[in-house]
Amino acid sequence: MSGLVDYYDDLWENSGIPPYVQSILPTIEEASLSEDSKVLDIACGNGVLGKWLIERSNCEVHGIDISPVALGLCDKAGYKSTEIVDLDKDTLPFPDDHFDLVTLSAVVEHIMEPEKVLANVWEKLKPGGMVVVLTPNISWIVNRFLFLAGRWDHRLMGGMKGHISYKNKKQLKEIFQSIGYTDLNWDHSVLCVAGNTKVCQSGISGFIIRALSNRQVKFMHSLFAFNFIVSARKPMEA
């Protein structure tokens, strides 16, 4: 585990704004946060998302991550509290029915049992609270062609150390519904994201990807979404 922690320490110590963060902001805006709202940022990274939330809504943001370097950056960004949590071993160290919003941005693909984490999130959400999940779509149309051609490459999905749980829409939907989440909304999912790789930043491929980056997919998400961005709620009567 120390090797993975060291990897993330180095990643966040030398990282700017992750390219996927911008794509999740429109979904988070739908949570209608205020200064009385409490937010949990799971795998909070360098704190850029929490900082945006604090500046925009003056809400209370808490963060968990496996990386001490990440938590130090989140402390500097104004998080109310930060704590080291290994999602494959630990439960969320907060009271039940506590948060108005929980975010998992590029998290699901990094954990062994996403369904257990999302069930634990359910417990920590207030009735009516929202969870927002961003995760790669393994059944994206480009992946399907590459699989058929024997050319699929992990790096095309933002592949990095720790990507172990790719999901399709059917699998994610079943997880949410089995836990009891309602009001699932997939319409902020995006067609592609212009990352920092050569294929995204140079030549014809770079021109096309940058032009289409963060374009929302309103239909056939399973086929056309590169990243799923799904929001769901814990019912008021839960």
ABEGO torsion letter per residue (X at the ends): XAAAAAAAAAAAAABBBBAAAAAAAAAAAAAGBBAABBBBBBGAEAGAAAAAAAAAAGBBBBBBBABAAAAAAAAAAGBABBBBBBAAABBBBBBBGABABBBBBGAAAABABAAAAAAAAAAABBBGBBBBBBBBBAABAAAAAAAAAGABBAAAAGBBBGBABBBBAAAAAAAAAAAGBBGBBAAABBABBBBABAAAABEAAAAAAAAABGBBBABGAAAABABBBBBBBBBAAX
